[in-house]
Amino acid sequence: MKSPFLALQLLLLSLIAGGPYLDAQQFLESSTGRLPVFNEYSSQVAIADVDGDGDLDLSFANGSGFSSAGQAQQVRLYINDGNANFSDESVNRLGILTGYGRDVEFGDVDGDGDLDMAVANDFLTPQKLLINNGIGFFTDESAARIPQFNMSSSHCSFGDIDDDGDLDLWFTRGGSTRFGSGQAQLWINDGNGFFSNETSQRLPQQNVSAPMDSIFGDLDGDLDLDMIEGHRDSNSKLYINQGGVFIDATSGNLPADSNTYSYDLGDLDGDGDLDVIGANSGIGSREAVFQNDGSGSFTNVTSTVLPNSSNPNIDDNDSKFLDYDDDGDLDVVVCAIGGPERMLRNNGNGFLTLVSGTISSVGDSSLDVEVGDLDADGDLDMVTAQGESGSFRNRLYLNQGPATDTQPPTIPTWEEVGDVLVGAGPIRVRAMVRDDMTSDRGSFFQSIIIEWSTGAQFAPVQMSWMGHDLYRGLIPDPGFSTIVTYRIRATDFTGNSMTTSERSYVVGTPQANFRRGDVNEDGDRNVADAVRALSYLFGGGIAPECLDSVDCNDDGANDVSDVITLLDYLFQSGSAPPDPFDCGSDPTDDPLSCDSTQESCL
């Protein structure tokens, strides 16, 4: 078991609550009458709109036992009526889905626009993948869609790690329990929601001890997904993505930690890159803060930005970034074992101060916290998952204000497209999009679109979620030479909108391949080519399809000098016609062209 010193913890927290930093209560414990009561061991909670009705629903990963298996329990799915009144529809929508759930996550694995469900299970049991029918009813298709073997996992993560437009799956893996040692698993999506195990091809082959958390994020600013995996019994790992293959970049880049139960990623200091906060990662089971230099290299700045006066030695399990006071920076909520949740306020420069009185003081056993606007009133609410000890009653905290979300999303980075040729196909554009909270699914948005144009009017293209705060969309090929202008527009859950500046790229005509001097396109140069050229120039013959082939001296014009150059080469040992002597495109810019590549060059 973790810390047995419950009374000491509560005393410490009461002393903290008597400190100078006091806020009016903002997050009111509102579970009664709103959240179904099941005294089940809940390790994780996920917030997602599973039935597509525009409000946020809840799911809990359940199954008892800390270090050894207890009772297998039902994964719970609670459906929101739009006003944060939740009904238990677990069996109706999931079927009998029992196990030793440690995590539940949502992502559209089959590309049909709705959210499917993955469940990480402990104690050497199968992992689960359930497919959504579009209105929030799920079918367990694990046996057909994901690798089938027993393992002990504490967390799973969706992310498009190979940039092919679909979501792949990462599972932490322990030994006989999640606290044992094992190799993380990476399963690659075929685009239709069927996964193959490519762990050996894409991950360093190494066992790690007690992996508790995994979180994707673009840590080095190159618009792909890297990974931090948090470990309880050993230093955590930093994996950098290089073309869909991960390298272990921990050494020299990720500071040592001690007892990590979870990590969260967010731009704490407002410099555009993702920083790290770890629950229980610091010395003496305190939180740890690692600052990113922008390249994916981190420095431990805990003592500077989160001094011990605001960072008590409490048995914590999770933390989340959120802008609870609507001032445009990310604050932090921390959930604890044996005491109330805590709020850390950001001063705008990344310095965190403990504030008391913002959250109802409920001493419970929180293993996870998630945030989202559950009652659709424009501010962020909170849900905690309860397990390990106490009554196991999950909690709902509704935000009473006074702050509502007035801050638009931010788009710190989006892809700059280079010039392309007609026929190159759809052009991928990726963007980093953030709002007033973080989670494994990033923030919640009404829409994120690319607006693109070849003239005055812009057309929208929906962008798909890649993982954490990355989104991906495809600009169609216009089919003709033009300039394409594009921009990214993001609208958050409350309706605040942000649009980037415009960027553009050229769609050019593909250059045809030809042989200079091969006027009749038979793949050779001989007197017949000279005759064909003379017929075109002086005899009223049909123009060749490739006028560049007639331009034997490459002066940008078709005239008798081209015929003389060719004949001189053929019969007088003159210089060969300029490139392309063999098949290729014209290296010089001139008015002549080819309608298409010569058949002999195909």
KEDOVO-69525 format. One record per residue (C-alpha): residue in three letters; x, y, z. Coordinates in nm, 4 decimals. Layout:
<sites>
  residuo        c1        c2        c3
      ala         X         Y         Z
...
</sites>
This chain:
<sites>
  residuo        c1        c2        c3
      met    0.0000    0.0000    0.0000
      lys    0.0983    0.3606   -0.0433
      ser    0.1206    0.6112    0.2434
      pro   -0.0574    0.4868    0.5578
      phe   -0.0254    0.8200    0.7327
      leu   -0.3727    0.9465    0.6532
      ala   -0.4136    1.1475    0.9724
      leu   -0.0791    1.3187    0.9235
      gln   -0.1687    1.4031    0.5664
      leu   -0.5015    1.5530    0.6661
      leu   -0.3338    1.7590    0.9373
      leu   -0.0805    1.8920    0.6914
      leu   -0.3494    1.9815    0.4439
      ser   -0.5496    2.1621    0.7118
      leu   -0.2436    2.3687    0.7954
      ile   -0.1965    2.4476    0.4282
      ala   -0.5602    2.5511    0.4019
      gly   -0.4969    2.8044    0.6740
      gly   -0.2282    2.9758    0.4714
      pro   -0.2481    3.3188    0.3133
      tyr   -0.3636    3.2114   -0.0333
      leu   -0.7403    3.1725   -0.0125
      asp   -0.9958    3.1699   -0.2933
      ala   -1.3714    3.1496   -0.2779
      gln   -1.4933    2.7971   -0.3367
      gln   -1.5218    2.7485   -0.7105
      phe   -1.5420    2.3718   -0.7637
      leu   -1.8368    2.2364   -0.5657
      glu   -1.8666    1.8648   -0.4941
      ser   -2.1897    1.7821   -0.6792
      ser   -2.1939    1.4037   -0.7102
      thr   -2.5204    1.3368   -0.5249
      gly   -2.8094    1.3087   -0.7659
      arg   -2.5834    1.3638   -1.0682
      leu   -2.3293    1.0818   -1.0681
      pro   -2.4349    0.7161   -1.0295
      val   -2.2998    0.5539   -0.7146
      phe   -2.1036    0.2305   -0.7469
      asn   -1.8543    0.1373   -0.4791
      glu   -1.6073    0.0063   -0.7327
      tyr   -1.2304    0.0408   -0.7593
      ser   -1.1907    0.3086   -1.0300
      ser   -0.8371    0.3730   -1.1513
      gln   -0.9020    0.6148   -1.4380
      val   -1.1781    0.8329   -1.5779
      ala   -1.2134    0.9514   -1.9369
      ile   -1.4271    1.2387   -2.0660
      ala   -1.5568    1.2193   -2.4236
      asp   -1.8691    1.2758   -2.6313
      val   -1.9318    0.9096   -2.7077
      asp   -2.2868    0.9426   -2.8433
      gly   -2.2250    1.2451   -3.0664
      asp   -2.4890    1.4695   -2.9078
      gly   -2.2534    1.7566   -2.8289
      asp   -2.2086    1.7038   -2.4562
      leu   -1.9387    1.5202   -2.2638
      asp   -1.9933    1.1733   -2.1214
      leu   -1.7854    0.9780   -1.8680
      ser   -1.6226    0.6375   -1.8552
      phe   -1.4432    0.4702   -1.5626
      ala   -1.1884    0.1889   -1.5775
      asn   -1.2720   -0.0457   -1.2873
      gly   -1.1263   -0.3545   -1.1221
      ser   -1.0138   -0.4088   -0.7648
      gly   -0.6733   -0.4964   -0.6302
      phe   -0.3613   -0.2907   -0.5686
      ser   -0.0726   -0.5371   -0.5822
      ser   -0.2776   -0.8534   -0.6380
      ala   -0.5979   -0.9241   -0.8254
      gly   -0.9232   -0.8667   -0.6399
      gln   -1.2640   -0.8577   -0.8056
      ala   -1.3078   -0.8067   -1.1789
      gln   -1.5493   -0.5166   -1.2278
      gln   -1.7561   -0.3558   -1.5031
      val   -1.6173   -0.0709   -1.7127
      arg   -1.8648    0.2104   -1.6517
      leu   -2.0153    0.4422   -1.9120
      tyr   -2.2238    0.7358   -1.7881
      ile   -2.4268    0.9336   -2.0410
      asn   -2.4725    1.3081   -1.9949
      asp   -2.8162    1.4671   -2.0409
      gly   -2.6451    1.7957   -2.1326
      asn   -2.6710    1.9454   -1.7846
      ala   -2.4209    1.7217   -1.6031
      asn   -2.6834    1.4699   -1.4938
      phe   -2.5377    1.1288   -1.5689
      ser   -2.7136    0.7969   -1.6125
      asp   -2.5437    0.4594   -1.5953
      glu   -2.5753    0.2916   -1.9354
      ser   -2.2733    0.0665   -1.8974
      val   -2.4241   -0.2717   -1.9734
      asn   -2.6716   -0.1307   -2.2254
      arg   -2.3965    0.0326   -2.4324
      leu   -2.0890   -0.1770   -2.3543
      gly   -2.2326   -0.5177   -2.2750
      ile   -2.0810   -0.7155   -1.9898
      leu   -1.7294   -0.5742   -1.9910
      thr   -1.5531   -0.6773   -1.6726
      gly   -1.1849   -0.6933   -1.5913
      tyr   -0.9081   -0.5237   -1.3999
      gly   -0.9313   -0.1917   -1.5776
      arg   -0.6573    0.0620   -1.5129
      asp   -0.7274    0.3012   -1.7990
      val   -0.9937    0.3779   -2.0593
      glu   -0.9252    0.6018   -2.3595
      phe   -1.1229    0.7129   -2.6658
      gly   -1.0209    0.7620   -3.0280
      asp   -1.1626    0.7095   -3.3766
      val   -0.9689    0.4013   -3.4874
      asp   -1.1753    0.3107   -3.7952
      gly   -1.2118    0.6588   -3.9443
      asp   -1.5913    0.6736   -3.9315
      gly   -1.6097    0.9926   -3.7258
      asp   -1.7098    0.8504   -3.3882
      leu   -1.5040    0.7608   -3.0814
      asp   -1.4053    0.4021   -3.0160
      met   -1.2801    0.2749   -2.6802
      ala   -0.9583    0.1106   -2.5595
      val   -0.9225   -0.0409   -2.2104
      ala   -0.5925   -0.1229   -2.0392
      asn   -0.6223   -0.4219   -1.8034
      asp   -0.3978   -0.5418   -1.5213
      phe   -0.3019   -0.8840   -1.3790
      leu   -0.2122   -1.0734   -1.6972
      thr   -0.5451   -1.0332   -1.8749
      pro   -0.6347   -0.9328   -2.2339
      gln   -0.6540   -0.5700   -2.3406
      lys   -0.9746   -0.4446   -2.4976
      leu   -1.0878   -0.2494   -2.8051
      leu   -1.4561   -0.1644   -2.8538
      ile   -1.6048   -0.0158   -3.1714
      asn   -1.8687    0.2593   -3.1608
      asn   -2.1740    0.2306   -3.3880
      gly   -2.1954    0.6098   -3.4184
      ile   -2.4464    0.6793   -3.1415
      gly   -2.2557    0.5477   -2.8433
      phe   -2.3261    0.1748   -2.8482
      phe   -2.0109   -0.0363   -2.8486
      thr   -1.9154   -0.3847   -2.9648
      asp   -1.6164   -0.5669   -2.8206
      glu   -1.4067   -0.6514   -3.1287
      ser   -1.0799   -0.7055   -2.9436
      ala   -1.0249   -1.0581   -3.0714
      ala   -1.0356   -0.9483   -3.4337
      arg   -0.8665   -0.6088   -3.4137
      ile   -0.5785   -0.6087   -3.1631
      pro   -0.3008   -0.8544   -3.0713
      gln   -0.4290   -1.1139   -2.8282
      phe   -0.2123   -1.2115   -2.5350
      asn   -0.2344   -1.1611   -2.1616
      met   -0.0401   -0.8759   -2.0068
      ser   -0.0516   -0.6279   -1.7193
      ser   -0.1037   -0.2692   -1.8278
      ser   -0.1642    0.0510   -1.6360
      his   -0.2265    0.2882   -1.9258
      cys   -0.2908    0.3110   -2.2987
      ser   -0.2586    0.6028   -2.5391
      phe   -0.3925    0.6795   -2.8859
      gly   -0.1718    0.8613   -3.1351
      asp   -0.0933    0.8761   -3.5058
      ile    0.2749    0.8023   -3.4627
      asp    0.3499    0.7214   -3.8291
      asp    0.1630    1.0195   -3.9795
      asp   -0.0654    0.8135   -4.2007
      gly   -0.3936    0.9612   -4.0822
      asp   -0.5060    0.6916   -3.8388
      leu   -0.4618    0.6333   -3.4671
      asp   -0.2129    0.3800   -3.3365
      leu   -0.2062    0.2370   -2.9824
      trp    0.0560    0.2382   -2.7089
      phe    0.0159    0.0183   -2.4010
      thr    0.2390    0.0216   -2.0961
      arg    0.3341   -0.3291   -1.9906
      gly    0.4490   -0.4587   -1.6546
      gly    0.5087   -0.8163   -1.5435
      ser    0.2637   -1.0320   -1.3512
      thr    0.1170   -0.7009   -1.2348
      arg    0.1521   -0.3454   -1.3609
      phe    0.4251   -0.3009   -1.1010
      gly    0.6447   -0.5619   -1.2633
      ser    0.8915   -0.5200   -1.5457
      gly    0.8014   -0.5403   -1.9135
      gln    0.8328   -0.4059   -2.2670
      ala    0.5968   -0.1287   -2.3772
      gln    0.3724   -0.2257   -2.6691
      leu    0.3112   -0.0306   -2.9897
      trp    0.0330   -0.1517   -3.2171
      ile   -0.0041    0.0019   -3.5629
      asn   -0.3390    0.0726   -3.7279
      asp   -0.3982   -0.0390   -4.0877
      gly   -0.6386    0.2526   -4.1419
      asn   -0.9510    0.0479   -4.0801
      gly   -0.9027   -0.0102   -3.7099
      phe   -0.7133   -0.3392   -3.7265
      phe   -0.3804   -0.3383   -3.5422
      ser   -0.0544   -0.5258   -3.5847
      asn    0.2177   -0.5525   -3.3227
      glu    0.5182   -0.3526   -3.4449
      thr    0.6853   -0.3113   -3.1086
      ser    1.0087   -0.4733   -3.2181
      gln    1.0346   -0.2562   -3.5310
      arg    0.9492    0.0787   -3.3727
      leu    1.0521    0.0779   -3.0040
      pro    1.3819    0.0275   -2.8213
      gln    1.3837   -0.3281   -2.6940
      gln    1.4052   -0.2773   -2.3213
      asn    1.2058   -0.3797   -2.0171
      val    1.1103   -0.1038   -1.7749
      ser    0.9957   -0.1365   -1.4161
      ala    0.6463   -0.0396   -1.2993
      pro    0.5307    0.1736   -1.5957
      met    0.2330    0.3738   -1.4648
      asp    0.1561    0.6314   -1.7322
      ser    0.2138    0.7055   -2.0994
      ile    0.1441    1.0306   -2.2762
      phe    0.2048    1.1376   -2.6365
      gly    0.3024    1.4931   -2.7212
      asp    0.5172    1.6890   -2.9650
      leu    0.8105    1.7525   -2.7338
      asp    1.0713    1.8647   -2.9885
      gly    0.8525    2.0892   -3.2062
      asp    0.8630    1.8891   -3.5290
      leu    0.4860    1.8215   -3.5451
      asp    0.5005    1.4519   -3.4699
      leu    0.4242    1.2619   -3.1514
      asp    0.6922    1.1800   -2.8998
      met    0.6315    0.9853   -2.5787
      ile    0.6987    1.0162   -2.2074
      glu    0.6378    0.7031   -2.0046
      gly    0.6173    0.7498   -1.6263
      his    0.7593    0.4767   -1.4003
      arg    0.7065    0.4158   -1.0298
      asp    1.0147    0.2048   -0.9543
      ser    1.2704    0.3453   -1.1966
      asn    1.3485    0.6617   -1.3875
      ser    1.0885    0.7488   -1.6461
      lys    1.1585    0.7383   -2.0201
      leu    1.1616    0.9960   -2.2974
      tyr    1.1133    0.8535   -2.6473
      ile    1.1615    1.0791   -2.9502
      asn    0.9796    0.9968   -3.2740
      gln    1.1963    0.9740   -3.5849
      gly    0.9737    0.8899   -3.8783
      gly    0.7483    0.6571   -3.6797
      val    1.0359    0.4876   -3.4989
      phe    1.1171    0.5862   -3.1398
      ile    1.4621    0.6315   -2.9926
      asp    1.5384    0.6411   -2.6225
      ala    1.6424    1.0023   -2.5620
      thr    1.6138    0.9908   -2.1830
      ser    1.9806    1.0317   -2.1016
      gly    2.0746    1.3983   -2.0790
      asn    1.7238    1.5146   -2.1706
      leu    1.4813    1.3954   -1.9015
      pro    1.5739    1.4594   -1.5373
      ala    1.5630    1.1689   -1.2973
      asp    1.2368    1.1188   -1.1110
      ser    1.1497    0.9035   -0.8141
      asn    0.7978    0.7642   -0.7847
      thr    0.5913    0.8777   -1.0800
      tyr    0.2246    0.7874   -1.0991
      ser    0.1321    1.0186   -1.3844
      tyr    0.2632    1.2892   -1.6129
      asp    0.0841    1.5756   -1.7827
      leu    0.2078    1.7978   -2.0654
      gly    0.1296    2.1670   -2.1049
      asp    0.2897    2.4999   -2.1873
      leu    0.3370    2.6131   -1.8300
      asp    0.5636    2.9108   -1.9003
      gly    0.3936    3.0344   -2.2186
      asp    0.6909    2.9926   -2.4512
      gly    0.5116    2.7658   -2.6995
      asp    0.6607    2.4264   -2.6092
      leu    0.5313    2.1508   -2.3803
      asp    0.6548    2.1348   -2.0244
      val    0.6003    1.8441   -1.7854
      ile    0.4446    1.8047   -1.4431
      gly    0.4724    1.4702   -1.2685
      ala    0.2534    1.3563   -0.9814
      asn    0.4677    1.2110   -0.7026
      ser    0.7742    1.2507   -0.9242
      gly    0.9711    1.4810   -0.7017
      ile    1.1726    1.4286   -0.3862
      gly    0.9560    1.3064   -0.1005
      ser    0.6478    1.2309   -0.3108
      arg    0.6124    1.5898   -0.4201
      glu    0.5212    1.7034   -0.7703
      ala    0.8055    1.7687   -1.0144
      val    0.8149    2.0296   -1.2913
      phe    1.0417    1.9858   -1.5940
      gln    1.0875    2.2802   -1.8289
      asn    1.1320    2.2198   -2.2026
      asp    1.3971    2.4128   -2.3949
      gly    1.1950    2.3687   -2.7156
      ser    1.4023    2.0824   -2.8540
      gly    1.2748    1.8099   -2.6215
      ser    1.5414    1.8556   -2.3563
      phe    1.4112    1.9207   -2.0043
      thr    1.5447    2.0848   -1.6896
      asn    1.4117    2.0191   -1.3407
      val    1.2845    2.3612   -1.2251
      thr    1.0688    2.2377   -0.9370
      ser    1.2474    2.4284   -0.6644
      thr    1.2189    2.7494   -0.8677
      val    0.8573    2.7347   -0.9855
      leu    0.6939    2.5109   -0.7235
      pro    0.8587    2.5586   -0.3831
      asn    0.7835    2.3173   -0.0997
      ser    0.5487    2.5684    0.0631
      ser    0.3118    2.5033   -0.2270
      asn    0.4208    2.1439   -0.2864
      pro    0.3520    1.9341    0.0232
      asn    0.4699    1.5803    0.0793
      ile    0.1350    1.4149    0.0040
      asp    0.0575    1.0836   -0.1625
      asp   -0.0647    1.2108   -0.5013
      asn   -0.1700    1.0159   -0.8071
      asp   -0.2498    1.2581   -1.0862
      ser   -0.2343    1.6188   -1.2027
      lys   -0.3892    1.8111   -1.4892
      phe   -0.3295    2.1480   -1.6503
      leu   -0.6301    2.3821   -1.6712
      asp   -0.6925    2.7540   -1.6841
      tyr   -0.9368    2.7660   -1.3932
      asp   -0.9237    3.1465   -1.3518
      asp   -0.9484    3.2321   -1.7256
      asp   -0.6371    3.4460   -1.7330
      gly   -0.4803    3.2750   -2.0343
      asp   -0.2214    3.0588   -1.8591
      leu   -0.2336    2.6999   -1.7364
      asp   -0.2871    2.6273   -1.3698
      val   -0.2676    2.2771   -1.2195
      val   -0.5081    2.0591   -1.0223
      val   -0.3553    1.7756   -0.8169
      cys   -0.5520    1.4790   -0.6830
      ala   -0.4433    1.3047   -0.3659
      ile   -0.4794    0.9849   -0.1671
      gly   -0.6316    1.0549    0.1729
      gly   -0.7010    1.4247    0.1325
      pro   -0.8724    1.6885   -0.0794
      glu   -0.7684    1.7893   -0.4287
      arg   -0.5413    2.0934   -0.4571
      met   -0.5197    2.3865   -0.6977
      leu   -0.1929    2.5466   -0.8047
      arg   -0.2249    2.8898   -0.9624
      asn    0.0087    3.0051   -1.2386
      asn    0.1327    3.3646   -1.2136
      gly    0.1661    3.3826   -1.5933
      asn    0.5371    3.3006   -1.5999
      gly    0.5109    2.9390   -1.4877
      phe    0.5431    3.0003   -1.1114
      leu    0.2847    2.7919   -0.9219
      thr    0.1275    2.8847   -0.5870
      leu   -0.1032    2.6665   -0.3800
      val   -0.4454    2.8288   -0.3342
      ser   -0.6972    2.7006   -0.0835
      gly   -1.0727    2.7021   -0.0881
      thr   -1.1181    2.6603   -0.4635
      ile   -1.2265    2.2952   -0.4397
      ser   -1.4686    2.1358   -0.1954
      ser   -1.2618    1.9770    0.0819
      val   -1.3351    1.6063    0.0418
      gly   -1.0853    1.3623    0.1882
      asp   -1.1029    1.0642   -0.0435
      ser   -0.8730    0.8379   -0.2404
      ser   -0.8343    0.9978   -0.5820
      leu   -0.6392    0.8049   -0.8422
      asp   -0.7211    1.0216   -1.1454
      val   -0.8670    1.3618   -1.2314
      glu   -1.0028    1.4873   -1.5642
      val   -1.1490    1.8243   -1.6613
      gly   -1.4087    1.9393   -1.9140
      asp   -1.7187    2.1561   -1.9427
      leu   -1.9708    1.8949   -1.8307
      asp   -2.2722    2.1218   -1.7750
      ala   -2.2167    2.3385   -2.0862
      asp   -2.1990    2.6656   -1.8951
      gly   -1.8685    2.7840   -2.0364
      asp   -1.6278    2.6786   -1.7618
      leu   -1.4291    2.3695   -1.6722
      asp   -1.5615    2.1095   -1.4300
      met   -1.3725    1.8176   -1.2745
      val   -1.4240    1.4446   -1.2199
      thr   -1.2132    1.2173   -0.9998
      ala   -1.1787    0.8386   -1.0015
      gln   -1.1653    0.6767   -0.6562
      gly   -0.9897    0.3531   -0.5689
      glu   -0.7445    0.1754   -0.3423
      ser   -0.9125    0.2817   -0.0127
      gly   -1.2171    0.4545    0.1325
      ser   -1.5679    0.4302   -0.0097
      phe   -1.4574    0.4223   -0.3755
      arg   -1.7208    0.6816   -0.4596
      asn   -1.6250    0.8736   -0.7732
      arg   -1.6656    1.2499   -0.7516
      leu   -1.8061    1.5285   -0.9684
      tyr   -1.6988    1.8874   -0.9005
      leu   -1.9020    2.1515   -1.0853
      asn   -1.7449    2.4897   -1.1480
      gln   -1.9505    2.7710   -0.9940
      gly   -1.7446    3.0462   -1.1519
      pro   -1.6952    3.3341   -1.1421
      ala   -1.4663    3.2893   -1.4408
      thr   -1.6041    3.1568   -1.7685
      asp   -1.3953    3.0734   -2.0717
      thr   -1.3326    3.3856   -2.2783
      gln   -0.9886    3.2872   -2.4054
      pro   -0.9620    3.1685   -2.7671
      pro   -0.7538    2.8647   -2.8609
      thr   -0.3899    2.9112   -2.9497
      ile   -0.2117    2.7683   -3.2536
      pro    0.1588    2.8112   -3.1793
      thr    0.2810    2.6065   -3.4772
      trp    0.1344    2.4896   -3.8056
      glu    0.2903    2.3345   -4.1108
      glu    0.4404    2.5395   -4.3909
      val    0.3902    2.3682   -4.7278
      gly    0.6474    2.3876   -5.0057
      asp    0.5628    2.4171   -5.3749
      val    0.4177    2.1059   -5.5406
      leu    0.3222    1.9854   -5.8861
      val   -0.0240    1.9331   -6.0276
      gly   -0.1198    1.5745   -5.9548
      ala    0.0852    1.5515   -5.6375
      gly   -0.2327    1.4558   -5.4556
      pro   -0.3731    1.5921   -5.1305
      ile   -0.1280    1.7963   -4.9277
      arg   -0.0933    1.7207   -4.5578
      val   -0.0978    2.0046   -4.3098
      arg   -0.0404    1.9520   -3.9376
      ala   -0.1057    2.2011   -3.6601
      met   -0.0508    2.2303   -3.2867
      val   -0.3773    2.3529   -3.1316
      arg   -0.4273    2.4273   -2.7606
      asp   -0.6934    2.5648   -2.5324
      asp   -0.7634    2.6021   -2.1614
      met   -0.6988    2.2439   -2.0481
      thr   -0.5080    1.9288   -2.1221
      ser   -0.5888    1.5602   -2.1217
      asp   -0.4826    1.2521   -2.3118
      arg   -0.7196    1.3787   -2.5836
      gly   -0.5837    1.7332   -2.5708
      ser   -0.8581    1.9937   -2.5341
      phe   -1.2222    1.9852   -2.6437
      phe   -1.3124    2.1756   -2.9606
      gln   -1.6213    2.2382   -3.1683
      ser   -1.4099    2.2308   -3.4821
      ile   -1.0563    2.2557   -3.6142
      ile   -1.0401    2.3171   -3.9893
      ile   -0.8067    2.4132   -4.2695
      glu   -0.9510    2.6923   -4.4827
      trp   -0.7978    2.6870   -4.8312
      ser   -0.8490    2.8818   -5.1504
      thr   -0.7275    2.9242   -5.5076
      gly   -0.9096    3.2559   -5.5339
      ala   -1.1317    3.4714   -5.3183
      gln   -1.3428    3.2061   -5.1506
      phe   -1.2120    2.9687   -4.8832
      ala   -1.3282    2.6082   -4.8510
      pro   -1.3134    2.4187   -4.5185
      val   -1.1407    2.0859   -4.4585
      gln   -1.1918    1.9107   -4.1264
      met   -0.8720    1.8249   -3.9415
      ser   -0.8429    1.4977   -3.7496
      trp   -0.6902    1.4508   -3.4066
      met   -0.3415    1.2958   -3.4116
      gly   -0.2827    1.2789   -3.0369
      his   -0.2489    1.5280   -2.7508
      asp   -0.2519    1.8743   -2.9173
      leu   -0.1683    1.7779   -3.2787
      tyr   -0.4201    1.7835   -3.5662
      arg   -0.3871    1.6798   -3.9297
      gly   -0.5758    1.7677   -4.2482
      leu   -0.5443    1.7241   -4.6237
      ile   -0.5791    2.0077   -4.8741
      pro   -0.7160    1.8622   -5.2017
      asp   -0.5176    1.8801   -5.5243
      pro   -0.6830    2.1606   -5.7276
      gly   -0.5981    1.9808   -6.0524
      phe   -0.4424    2.2818   -6.2240
      ser   -0.1581    2.5265   -6.1842
      thr   -0.2392    2.7854   -5.9209
      ile   -0.1452    2.9360   -5.5881
      val   -0.3127    2.7765   -5.2866
      thr   -0.3665    2.9959   -4.9819
      tyr   -0.4497    2.8317   -4.6488
      arg   -0.5024    2.9053   -4.2804
      ile   -0.6065    2.7144   -3.9672
      arg   -0.9214    2.7977   -3.7718
      ala   -0.9989    2.6504   -3.4280
      thr   -1.3196    2.6978   -3.2292
      asp   -1.3256    2.5738   -2.8717
      phe   -1.6029    2.4061   -2.6751
      thr   -1.7354    2.7416   -2.5547
      gly   -1.7347    2.9004   -2.9011
      asn   -1.4199    3.1123   -2.8805
      ser   -1.2367    3.1088   -3.2135
      met   -0.8853    3.1707   -3.3398
      thr   -0.7589    3.1883   -3.6993
      thr   -0.3955    3.1855   -3.8040
      ser   -0.2411    3.4151   -4.0591
      glu   -0.2413    3.2943   -4.4207
      arg    0.0263    3.0909   -4.5901
      ser    0.0511    2.9861   -4.9531
      tyr    0.2232    2.7483   -5.1901
      val    0.2464    2.7093   -5.5677
      val    0.0881    2.4193   -5.7533
      gly    0.2894    2.3968   -6.0764
      thr    0.2587    2.2081   -6.4026
      pro    0.4640    1.8892   -6.4059
      gln    0.7582    1.8982   -6.6445
      ala    0.7553    1.6428   -6.9200
      asn    1.0541    1.4210   -6.9936
      phe    1.1979    1.4127   -7.3449
      arg    1.5145    1.3590   -7.5533
      arg    1.6420    1.6745   -7.7178
      gly    1.6640    1.6112   -8.0925
      asp    1.4235    1.3120   -8.0935
      val    1.1638    1.5065   -8.2925
      asn    0.9675    1.2037   -8.4190
      glu    0.9701    1.0389   -8.0729
      asp    1.1077    0.7032   -8.1855
      gly    1.3706    0.6898   -7.9129
      asp    1.6624    0.7693   -8.1455
      arg    1.8257    1.0643   -8.3220
      asn    1.8803    1.0338   -8.6938
      val    1.8099    1.2081   -9.0219
      ala    1.4386    1.1291   -8.9856
      asp    1.4279    1.3745   -8.6964
      ala    1.5804    1.6486   -8.9122
      val    1.3261    1.5777   -9.1884
      arg    1.0407    1.5914   -8.9335
      ala    1.1669    1.9251   -8.8034
      leu    1.2016    2.0743   -9.1517
      ser    0.8487    1.9590   -9.2416
      tyr    0.7117    2.1339   -8.9304
      leu    0.9152    2.4519   -8.9813
      phe    0.8866    2.5011   -9.3545
      gly    0.6588    2.2415   -9.5108
      gly    0.3335    2.2987   -9.3236
      gly    0.3702    1.9765   -9.1255
      ile    0.1913    1.9137   -8.7966
      ala    0.3750    2.0499   -8.4943
      pro    0.5453    1.7827   -8.2825
      glu    0.3867    1.7213   -7.9371
      cys    0.7174    1.8127   -7.7774
      leu    0.8480    2.1439   -7.9157
      asp    1.1368    2.1238   -7.6708
      ser    1.2660    1.8222   -7.8639
      val    1.2946    2.0393   -8.1780
      asp    1.5008    2.3016   -7.9892
      cys    1.8314    2.1240   -8.0556
      asn    2.0475    2.4238   -7.9578
      asp    1.8320    2.5116   -7.6502
      asp    1.7899    2.8780   -7.7411
      gly    1.4186    2.8787   -7.6579
      ala    1.3030    2.8987   -8.0209
      asn    1.2298    2.6587   -8.3072
      asp    1.4077    2.7588   -8.6315
      val    1.6506    2.6373   -8.8968
      ser    1.9436    2.6674   -8.6563
      asp    1.8013    2.3677   -8.4634
      val    1.8111    2.1514   -8.7777
      ile    2.1667    2.2655   -8.8512
      thr    2.2740    2.1776   -8.4942
      leu    2.1221    1.8304   -8.5230
      leu    2.2720    1.7566   -8.8651
      asp    2.6105    1.8845   -8.7485
      tyr    2.5969    1.6421   -8.4559
      leu    2.4867    1.3497   -8.6736
      phe    2.7249    1.3905   -8.9659
      gln    2.9997    1.6434   -8.8844
      ser    3.1063    1.5308   -8.5322
      gly    2.9515    1.8430   -8.3880
      ser    2.8626    1.8842   -8.0218
      ala    2.5752    1.6808   -7.8868
      pro    2.2481    1.8632   -7.8245
      pro    2.2272    2.0075   -7.4703
      asp    2.0532    1.8169   -7.1918
      pro    1.8344    1.6358   -7.1675
      phe    2.0444    1.4218   -7.4029
      asp    1.8822    1.1198   -7.2441
      cys    1.5335    1.1321   -7.1025
      gly    1.4784    1.4195   -6.8617
      ser    1.3111    1.7561   -6.8137
      asp    1.4259    2.0842   -6.9618
      pro    1.6839    2.2400   -6.7272
      thr    1.6319    2.5851   -6.8800
      asp    1.3331    2.8152   -6.8458
      asp    1.2034    2.9043   -7.1924
      pro    0.8692    2.9415   -7.3733
      leu    0.8843    2.5925   -7.5271
      ser    0.7342    2.2861   -7.3623
      cys    0.6113    1.9328   -7.4142
      asp    0.2440    1.8471   -7.3997
      ser    0.3379    1.5229   -7.2276
      thr    0.6342    1.2969   -7.1627
      gln    0.7603    1.1293   -7.4783
      glu    0.6483    0.7681   -7.5019
      ser    1.0068    0.6498   -7.5421
      cys    1.0848    0.8107   -7.2060
      leu    0.8073    0.6381   -7.0132
</sites>
